[in-house]
Amino acid sequence: MIFEQLAVGGCQSYVLGCPETFSGVIIDPEVQLIDRYRAIAAREGLTIRYVVDTHTHADHFSASRQLGAVLDAPVVMHCECPEPFVDLRLDDGNSLIVGTLRMIVLHTPGHTRDSMCLVVNDRVFTGDTLLIGGTGRTDLPTGDPNALYDSLFNKLLKLDPALLVFPAHDYKGRGQSTIAGELADNPRLQKHDRAAFVDMMQHLNLSAPTHLTEALRINMSGAKSVSQLLTEAARSVAFIGLGELNSQVERRLNDLIVLDVREKDAFSAGHIPTARNLPRGQLELRVNEEFPDPTMRIAVYCEFGKISTLAAATLRELGFLRATALDGGMKAWRESGLPVEKV
């Protein structure tokens, strides 16, 4: 088996391939690693047949939809998943065939209603149902500690004890375990009584994942995250440095507009000399009257450099092809000791 495990933060994802047919599958891909998955597939000569999410993730952004599009591979999840863009929905006992590899589906609800595990040869990909030294939490949307108890003790843990366990998350740098190892050493699995297990899961008092609301929204809809919007905007604009903009402002160039897209109060409290104020929320509505000449150079800035990147990308889409974004924003300008004007 061709096998590669990738980690970013605590997220674990996997590329599997059949060495005879060079067919492959990606399991639980994370959006920051899209180029890595493509590079691995190219290096190994794999044609990716499926992109699989073991459940609806709440703590990171899935890359399944993007990878499915660029690799022309169906996105696969359990039939209980809410995602409308899923191409192939599986049920308990179904199999995926990837060359000579047979991936058997176990429906293991509890962490989420749509959680599933995949048994492939000598290993099982457990998603967030079973972690190394832990289990998936059950206090997030569609979580159910009773269902998790059944999924673990009446299904997953009855598999061959020698099976290697590869979870979707591990925050301590552990790559794998075994069913036998987890039965022996996993503290949550020592609660064999259902009532004791459920009580433990209901009183873990865990903090919510950092990106809970956004991750669920993005993963369930296939929409874009704020980070993705910023990344795409940054790819479509040029940036201007603090020193270069200051030099151009000092020369009072006639073909340069310095545009502050913060709100009026922030602009009045201190802005770059010669700048004019047009809040980002009004940009599209006032762009024609404010900038009649599309050949002008427009240097856009905000407080931290993020909103201005979006604004500069918008201006370029509207035909102002010389729009740039100030690298670092007004905060970096002030910290560099450059001149500031107040109204």
Backbone hydrogen bonds in HBPLUS format (Angstrom, degrees):
<---DONOR---> <-ACCEPTOR-->    atom                        ^
c    i                          cat <-CA-CA->   ^        H-A-AA   ^      H-
h    n   atom  resd res      DA  || num        DHA   H-A  angle D-A-AA Bond
n    s   type  num  typ     dist DA aas  dist angle  dist       angle   num
A0002-ILE N   A0017-GLY O   2.87 MM  15  4.56 167.3  1.89 140.4 140.5     1
A0017-GLY N   A0002-ILE O   2.79 MM  15  4.56 138.7  1.96 136.8 136.2     2
A0004-GLU N   A0015-VAL O   2.92 MM  11  5.15 144.0  2.05 149.0 156.1     3
A0015-VAL N   A0004-GLU O   2.89 MM  11  5.15 157.8  1.94 150.4 156.7     4
A0006-LEU N   A0013-SER O   2.83 MM   7  5.24 170.7  1.84 150.9 152.8     5
A0013-SER N   A0006-LEU O   2.87 MM   7  5.24 159.7  1.91 152.8 157.7     6
A0008-VAL N   A0011-CYS O   3.08 MM   3  5.34 151.0  2.17 141.8 150.6     7
A0011-CYS N   A0008-VAL O   3.01 MM   3  5.34 150.8  2.10 134.8 131.5     8
A0170-ASP N   A0010-GLY O   2.79 MM 160  5.02 155.5  1.85 144.5 152.7     9
A0012-GLN N   A0168-ALA O   2.78 MM 156  4.72 171.0  1.79 128.2 126.6    10
A0014-TYR N   A0027-ILE O   3.09 MM  13  5.10 160.9  2.13 143.6 148.7    11
A0027-ILE N   A0014-TYR O   2.82 MM  13  5.10 163.1  1.85 148.6 154.1    12
A0016-LEU N   A0025-VAL O   2.91 MM   9  5.32 169.5  1.92 161.6 165.1    13
A0025-VAL N   A0016-LEU O   2.87 MM   9  5.32 151.1  1.96 147.4 152.6    14
A0018-CYS N   A0023-SER O   2.82 MM   5  5.41 157.9  1.86 159.5 167.1    15
A0022-PHE N   A0018-CYS O   2.71 MM   4  5.08 139.6  1.87 148.2 157.6    16
A0047-THR N   A0022-PHE O   2.87 MM  25  6.32 156.7  1.92 160.2 166.5    17
A0024-GLY N   A0047-THR O   2.87 MM  23  5.72 145.8  1.99 144.3 138.3    18
A0049-ARG N   A0024-GLY O   2.69 MM  25  5.65 160.6  1.73 150.2 151.5    19
A0026-ILE N   A0050-TYR O   3.15 MM  24  6.58 155.7  2.21 146.9 153.3    20
A0052-VAL N   A0026-ILE O   2.78 MM  26  6.10 172.7  1.78 171.8 172.3    21
A0028-ASP N   A0052-VAL O   2.68 MM  24  5.99 159.1  1.72 161.1 168.7    22
A0063-ALA N   A0029-PRO O   3.05 MM  34  5.24 156.4  2.11 118.4 120.7    23
A0033-LEU N   A0030-GLU O   2.95 MM   3  5.70 162.3  1.98 125.7 131.5    24
A0031-VAL N   A0061-PHE O   2.99 MM  30  5.76 159.9  2.03 165.4 163.9    25
A0036-ARG N   A0033-LEU O   2.95 MM   3  5.08 118.7  2.34 101.1 117.4    26
A0037-TYR N   A0033-LEU O   3.02 MM   4  6.36 159.7  2.07 165.0 169.8    27
A0038-ARG N   A0034-ILE O   3.19 MM   4  6.47 164.7  2.22 151.9 155.9    28
A0039-ALA N   A0035-ASP O   2.91 MM   4  6.06 150.2  2.00 142.2 151.0    29
A0040-ILE N   A0036-ARG O   2.88 MM   4  6.12 159.4  1.92 155.4 160.1    30
A0041-ALA N   A0037-TYR O   3.00 MM   4  6.22 165.4  2.02 151.5 155.3    31
A0042-ALA N   A0038-ARG O   2.99 MM   4  6.17 155.2  2.06 143.0 149.9    32
A0043-ARG N   A0039-ALA O   2.83 MM   4  6.02 160.9  1.87 149.8 155.5    33
A0044-GLU N   A0040-ILE O   2.94 MM   4  6.10 159.2  1.99 153.1 157.7    34
A0045-GLY N   A0041-ALA O   2.93 MM   4  5.79 111.9  2.40 132.6 148.4    35
A0046-LEU N   A0041-ALA O   2.75 MM   5  4.76 145.8  1.87 145.7 149.4    36
A0045-GLY N   A0042-ALA O   3.21 MM   3  4.98 146.9  2.33  93.9 103.6    37
A0051-VAL N   A0074-PRO O   3.08 MM  23  6.28 156.3  2.14 160.4 158.9    38
A0076-VAL N   A0051-VAL O   2.78 MM  25  5.96 162.3  1.82 156.9 158.7    39
A0053-ASP N   A0076-VAL O   3.11 MM  23  6.47 160.6  2.15 175.4 178.3    40
A0116-MET N   A0054-THR O   2.91 MM  62  5.28 140.1  2.07 150.4 160.6    41
A0067-LEU N   A0063-ALA O   2.87 MM   4  5.97 171.7  1.88 165.9 168.7    42
A0068-GLY N   A0064-SER O   2.81 MM   4  5.85 160.3  1.84 150.7 156.9    43
A0069-ALA N   A0065-ARG O   3.08 MM   4  6.27 150.3  2.17 142.7 149.8    44
A0070-VAL N   A0066-GLN O   3.02 MM   4  6.32 167.7  2.03 155.9 158.2    45
A0071-LEU N   A0067-LEU O   2.84 MM   4  5.73 154.0  1.91 152.6 158.9    46
A0072-ASP N   A0068-GLY O   2.98 MM   4  5.43 112.2  2.45 127.5 138.9    47
A0073-ALA N   A0068-GLY O   3.00 MM   5  4.64 147.2  2.11 126.0 135.2    48
A0087-ASP N   A0075-VAL O   2.93 MM  12  5.19 136.9  2.12 130.3 143.6    49
A0088-LEU N   A0075-VAL O   3.06 MM  13  6.29 159.3  2.10 159.6 159.0    50
A0077-MET N   A0088-LEU O   3.19 MM  11  6.66 153.1  2.26 157.7 165.5    51
A0090-LEU N   A0077-MET O   2.88 MM  13  6.21 156.9  1.93 145.3 153.1    52
A0081-CYS N   A0078-HIS O   3.05 MM   3  5.67 166.9  2.07 120.7 124.1    53
A0079-CYS N   A0090-LEU O   2.78 MM  11  5.27 145.3  1.89 159.5 149.7    54
A0094-ASN N   A0091-ASP O   3.00 MM   3  5.64 164.6  2.03 139.1 141.5    55
A0093-GLY N   A0105-VAL O   2.87 MM  12  5.23 165.4  1.89 143.1 145.2    56
A0105-VAL N   A0094-ASN O   2.84 MM  11  5.41 168.2  1.86 170.2 168.3    57
A0096-LEU N   A0103-MET O   2.86 MM   7  4.99 149.6  1.96 135.5 145.2    58
A0103-MET N   A0096-LEU O   2.83 MM   7  4.99 174.0  1.84 155.6 157.7    59
A0098-VAL N   A0101-LEU O   2.88 MM   3  5.01 168.8  1.90 149.6 153.2    60
A0101-LEU N   A0098-VAL O   2.93 MM   3  5.01 159.3  1.97 128.7 127.3    61
A0104-ILE N   A0119-VAL O   2.95 MM  15  5.06 162.8  1.98 147.2 146.0    62
A0119-VAL N   A0104-ILE O   2.92 MM  15  5.06 165.4  1.94 146.7 149.8    63
A0106-LEU N   A0117-CYS O   2.90 MM  11  5.08 158.6  1.95 151.3 152.3    64
A0117-CYS N   A0106-LEU O   2.82 MM  11  5.08 155.4  1.88 145.4 153.5    65
A0108-THR N   A0115-SER O   2.87 MM   7  5.31 149.1  1.97 127.4 135.1    66
A0110-GLY N   A0112-THR O   3.12 MM   2  5.14 147.8  2.22 117.1 126.6    67
A0144-ASP N   A0110-GLY O   2.72 MM  34  4.62 157.4  1.77 135.5 140.2    68
A0115-SER N   A0112-THR O   3.43 MM   3  5.40 169.4  2.44 106.9 107.3    69
A0118-LEU N   A0125-PHE O   2.97 MM   7  5.05 154.5  2.04 134.9 142.8    70
A0125-PHE N   A0118-LEU O   2.79 MM   7  5.05 162.5  1.82 147.3 149.8    71
A0120-VAL N   A0123-ARG O   2.85 MM   3  5.46 162.4  1.89 154.5 160.5    72
A0123-ARG N   A0120-VAL O   3.03 MM   3  5.46 158.8  2.08 127.3 134.1    73
A0164-LEU N   A0122-ASP O   2.98 MM  42  6.32 170.2  1.99 144.1 144.6    74
A0124-VAL N   A0164-LEU O   2.76 MM  40  6.08 153.3  1.83 169.0 173.4    75
A0166-PHE N   A0124-VAL O   3.00 MM  42  6.21 164.5  2.02 161.5 160.8    76
A0126-THR N   A0166-PHE O   3.06 MM  40  6.11 140.7  2.22 125.2 137.0    77
A0129-THR N   A0126-THR O   2.94 MM   3  5.68 150.4  2.03 154.0 155.4    78
A0168-ALA N   A0127-GLY O   2.78 MM  41  4.42 166.3  1.80 127.3 123.6    79
A0136-GLY N   A0128-ASP O   2.83 MM   8  4.74 101.4  2.46 144.5 156.1    80
A0136-GLY N   A0129-THR O   3.44 MM   7  5.03 161.2  2.48 109.8 110.5    81
A0131-LEU N   A0134-GLY O   3.02 MM   3  4.84 152.3  2.10 119.1 121.8    82
A0134-GLY N   A0131-LEU O   3.41 MM   3  4.84 173.6  2.41 102.2 100.9    83
A0143-GLY N   A0140-LEU O   2.88 MM   3  5.42 155.2  1.94 148.4 148.1    84
A0148-LEU N   A0144-ASP O   2.97 MM   4  6.26 152.2  2.04 150.5 159.3    85
A0149-TYR N   A0145-PRO O   2.96 MM   4  6.17 154.7  2.03 145.3 151.3    86
A0150-ASP N   A0146-ASN O   3.17 MM   4  6.52 162.1  2.21 148.0 151.5    87
A0151-SER N   A0147-ALA O   2.91 MM   4  6.14 161.6  1.94 150.0 155.6    88
A0152-LEU N   A0148-LEU O   2.90 MM   4  6.06 154.6  1.96 152.2 158.0    89
A0153-PHE N   A0149-TYR O   2.85 MM   4  5.87 151.6  1.93 158.1 161.9    90
A0154-ASN N   A0150-ASP O   2.93 MM   4  5.01 143.7  2.07 126.2 136.5    91
A0156-LEU N   A0151-SER O   2.87 MM   5  6.10 171.5  1.88 163.4 160.9    92
A0157-LEU N   A0152-LEU O   2.84 MM   5  5.54 167.0  1.86 155.5 157.8    93
A0158-LYS N   A0155-LYS O   3.16 MM   3  5.47 156.2  2.21 109.6 116.8    94
A0159-LEU N   A0156-LEU O   3.19 MM   3  5.76 164.2  2.21 116.7 119.4    95
A0163-LEU N   A0160-ASP O   3.00 MM   3  5.64 168.4  2.01 124.4 128.2    96
A0180-ALA N   A0161-PRO O   2.87 MM  19  4.49 151.6  1.95 139.6 130.3    97
A0179-ILE N   A0163-LEU O   3.04 MM  16  5.82 146.0  2.16 155.5 165.3    98
A0165-VAL N   A0177-SER O   2.78 MM  12  4.91 166.0  1.80 118.1 121.9    99
A0177-SER N   A0165-VAL O   3.08 MM  12  4.91 147.7  2.18 132.9 141.4   100
A0182-GLU N   A0178-THR O   2.97 MM   4  6.21 155.9  2.03 150.4 156.2   101
A0183-LEU N   A0179-ILE O   2.95 MM   4  6.19 159.9  1.99 152.8 158.5   102
A0184-ALA N   A0180-ALA O   3.04 MM   4  6.24 146.9  2.15 144.8 153.5   103
A0185-ASP N   A0181-GLY O   2.90 MM   4  5.93 157.9  1.95 148.1 154.0   104
A0186-ASN N   A0182-GLU O   2.92 MM   4  4.78 154.6  1.98 128.1 133.6   105
A0189-LEU N   A0186-ASN O   3.05 MM   3  5.48 137.2  2.24 109.8 121.5   106
A0190-GLN N   A0187-PRO O   3.27 MM   3  5.42 161.7  2.30 103.3 108.5   107
A0191-LYS N   A0188-ARG O   3.44 MM   3  5.96 166.7  2.46 107.9 111.7   108
A0197-PHE N   A0193-ASP O   2.93 MM   4  6.15 159.7  1.97 157.6 164.0   109
A0198-VAL N   A0194-ARG O   2.85 MM   4  6.06 171.5  1.86 163.4 164.9   110
A0199-ASP N   A0195-ALA O   2.97 MM   4  6.05 161.6  2.00 145.1 150.7   111
A0200-MET N   A0196-ALA O   3.01 MM   4  6.15 156.3  2.06 143.2 149.6   112
A0201-MET N   A0197-PHE O   2.99 MM   4  6.30 163.3  2.02 154.7 158.6   113
A0202-GLN N   A0198-VAL O   2.97 MM   4  6.17 144.6  2.10 147.3 157.1   114
A0203-HIS N   A0200-MET O   3.15 MM   3  5.36 156.2  2.20 105.7 113.1   115
A0212-LEU N   A0209-PRO O   3.24 MM   3  5.11 159.3  2.29 116.3 112.9   116
A0215-ALA N   A0211-HIS O   2.63 MM   4  5.45 165.1  1.65 166.0 171.1   117
A0216-LEU N   A0212-LEU O   3.02 MM   4  6.09 170.0  2.04 154.4 157.0   118
A0217-ARG N   A0213-THR O   3.10 MM   4  6.21 161.0  2.14 144.0 149.8   119
A0218-ILE N   A0214-GLU O   2.84 MM   4  6.00 167.8  1.85 157.9 160.9   120
A0219-ASN N   A0215-ALA O   2.80 MM   4  5.81 169.4  1.81 153.8 157.5   121
A0220-MET N   A0216-LEU O   2.92 MM   4  5.77 150.6  2.01 141.8 149.2   122
A0221-SER N   A0217-ARG O   3.12 MM   4  6.05 140.2  2.28 137.9 147.1   123
A0222-GLY N   A0218-ILE O   2.71 MM   4  5.32 150.5  1.79 150.3 156.2   124
A0229-LEU N   A0225-SER O   2.97 MM   4  6.30 158.6  2.01 151.7 157.2   125
A0230-LEU N   A0226-VAL O   2.94 MM   4  6.22 159.8  1.98 152.6 157.9   126
A0231-THR N   A0227-SER O   2.90 MM   4  6.11 157.4  1.95 147.6 154.2   127
A0232-GLU N   A0228-GLN O   2.91 MM   4  6.07 166.1  1.93 153.5 156.7   128
A0233-ALA N   A0229-LEU O   2.91 MM   4  6.08 154.9  1.98 144.6 152.1   129
A0234-ALA N   A0230-LEU O   2.86 MM   4  6.03 158.5  1.90 148.7 154.5   130
A0235-ARG N   A0231-THR O   3.14 MM   4  6.38 140.1  2.30 141.6 151.5   131
A0236-SER N   A0233-ALA O   2.99 MM   3  5.25 144.2  2.12 104.1 115.0   132
A0325-ALA N   A0238-ALA O   3.05 MM  87  6.55 151.6  2.13 144.9 152.9   133
A0240-ILE N   A0325-ALA O   2.93 MM  85  6.08 153.7  2.00 143.3 147.2   134
A0327-ASP N   A0240-ILE O   2.99 MM  87  5.88 169.4  2.01 154.2 155.0   135
A0245-LEU N   A0241-GLY O   3.02 MM   4  6.19 165.1  2.04 153.4 157.5   136
A0246-ASN N   A0242-LEU O   2.94 MM   4  6.12 164.8  1.96 154.0 158.9   137
A0247-SER N   A0243-GLY O   2.95 MM   4  6.12 156.6  2.00 146.1 152.3   138
A0248-GLN N   A0244-GLU O   3.02 MM   4  6.28 155.5  2.08 147.0 153.5   139
A0249-VAL N   A0245-LEU O   2.81 MM   4  6.06 156.0  1.87 154.9 162.1   140
A0250-GLU N   A0246-ASN O   2.94 MM   4  6.14 160.2  1.98 150.4 155.3   141
A0251-ARG N   A0247-SER O   3.19 MM   4  6.41 140.3  2.35 137.7 147.5   142
A0252-ARG N   A0249-VAL O   3.00 MM   3  5.10 154.5  2.07 104.6 112.8   143
A0297-ARG N   A0255-ASP O   2.90 MM  42  6.00 164.4  1.92 171.0 169.8   144
A0257-ILE N   A0297-ARG O   2.77 MM  40  6.12 155.7  1.83 160.1 168.6   145
A0299-ALA N   A0257-ILE O   2.81 MM  42  6.19 159.2  1.85 162.1 169.3   146
A0276-ARG N   A0258-VAL O   2.94 MM  18  6.38 156.1  2.00 166.3 169.1   147
A0259-LEU N   A0299-ALA O   2.82 MM  40  5.94 163.8  1.85 145.6 151.3   148
A0301-TYR N   A0259-LEU O   2.89 MM  42  6.31 152.7  1.97 168.9 170.7   149
A0260-ASP N   A0276-ARG O   2.85 MM  16  5.99 177.4  1.85 168.1 168.9   150
A0278-LEU N   A0260-ASP O   2.99 MM  18  6.19 165.1  2.02 157.1 160.7   151
A0261-VAL N   A0301-TYR O   3.06 MM  40  6.31 169.3  2.08 170.1 173.6   152
A0280-ARG N   A0261-VAL O   3.04 MM  19  4.90 148.9  2.14 135.5 126.1   153
A0267-PHE N   A0263-GLU O   3.09 MM   4  6.38 159.1  2.13 154.0 160.6   154
A0268-SER N   A0264-LYS O   2.88 MM   4  6.10 160.7  1.92 154.2 158.9   155
A0269-ALA N   A0265-ASP O   3.08 MM   4  6.24 144.6  2.21 141.2 150.2   156
A0270-GLY N   A0267-PHE O   3.20 MM   3  5.51 149.7  2.30 104.7 113.2   157
A0343-VAL N   A0268-SER O   3.21 MM  75  4.85 161.7  2.25 128.5 134.1   158
A0271-HIS N   A0341-GLU O   2.73 MM  70  5.28 155.5  1.79 150.9 159.7   159
A0341-GLU N   A0271-HIS O   2.78 MM  70  5.28 171.2  1.79 160.3 161.4   160
A0275-ALA N   A0272-ILE O   3.04 MM   3  5.59 157.6  2.09 141.2 144.6   161
A0282-GLN N   A0279-PRO O   2.87 MM   3  5.59 159.4  1.91 124.4 130.9   162
A0283-LEU N   A0280-ARG O   3.20 MM   3  5.18 162.7  2.23 107.0 112.4   163
A0286-ARG N   A0282-GLN O   3.06 MM   4  6.14 142.1  2.20 157.9 168.3   164
A0286-ARG N   A0283-LEU O   3.27 MM   3  5.50 134.0  2.50 102.0 113.3   165
A0287-VAL N   A0283-LEU O   2.97 MM   4  5.62 120.8  2.33 153.0 164.6   166
A0290-GLU N   A0286-ARG O   3.00 MM   4  6.05 156.2  2.06 159.7 167.4   167
A0291-PHE N   A0287-VAL O   2.95 MM   4  5.75 156.0  2.01 144.3 149.6   168
A0296-MET N   A0293-ASP O   3.34 MM   3  5.95 171.7  2.34 118.7 120.7   169
A0324-THR N   A0298-ILE O   2.79 MM  26  6.17 160.2  1.82 166.7 168.9   170
A0300-VAL N   A0324-THR O   2.85 MM  24  6.08 177.4  1.85 150.2 151.0   171
A0326-LEU N   A0300-VAL O   2.80 MM  26  5.97 158.4  1.85 171.0 167.6   172
A0330-MET N   A0302-CYS O   2.73 MM  28  5.95 165.2  1.75 153.6 158.8   173
A0331-LYS N   A0303-GLU O   2.94 MM  28  5.58 167.5  1.95 150.2 150.2   174
A0309-THR N   A0306-LYS O   3.08 MM   3  5.16 125.9  2.39  95.8 109.7   175
A0310-LEU N   A0306-LYS O   3.21 MM   4  6.65 156.7  2.27 150.5 155.4   176
A0311-ALA N   A0307-ILE O   2.87 MM   4  6.15 155.2  1.94 147.1 155.0   177
A0312-ALA N   A0308-SER O   2.80 MM   4  5.93 159.6  1.84 147.0 151.8   178
A0313-ALA N   A0309-THR O   3.04 MM   4  6.20 155.4  2.10 144.0 150.7   179
A0314-THR N   A0310-LEU O   2.96 MM   4  6.22 151.8  2.04 144.4 152.2   180
A0315-LEU N   A0311-ALA O   2.90 MM   4  6.21 159.4  1.94 151.0 156.3   181
A0316-ARG N   A0312-ALA O   3.00 MM   4  6.26 154.2  2.07 145.4 152.0   182
A0317-GLU N   A0313-ALA O   3.01 MM   4  6.28 152.7  2.08 144.1 151.7   183
A0318-LEU N   A0314-THR O   2.93 MM   4  6.21 137.9  2.11 144.4 156.8   184
A0320-PHE N   A0315-LEU O   2.89 MM   5  5.30 160.1  1.93 151.9 145.1   185
A0319-GLY N   A0316-ARG O   3.11 MM   3  5.15 161.3  2.14 103.2 108.6   186
A0323-ALA N   A0320-PHE O   3.22 MM   3  5.83 155.3  2.29 122.4 122.2   187
A0333-TRP N   A0329-GLY O   3.12 MM   4  6.44 150.9  2.21 144.0 152.9   188
A0334-ARG N   A0330-MET O   2.91 MM   4  6.17 164.4  1.93 155.8 157.5   189
A0335-GLU N   A0331-LYS O   3.02 MM   4  6.23 167.8  2.04 151.4 155.1   190
A0336-SER N   A0332-ALA O   3.03 MM   4  6.08 130.7  2.28 138.3 149.5   191
A0336-SER N   A0333-TRP O   3.27 MM   3  5.27 136.7  2.47  94.8 106.4   192
A0338-LEU N   A0333-TRP O   3.36 MM   5  5.83 160.5  2.40 166.3 160.6   193
A0337-GLY N   A0334-ARG O   2.91 MM   3  5.28 161.5  1.94 114.3 119.6   194
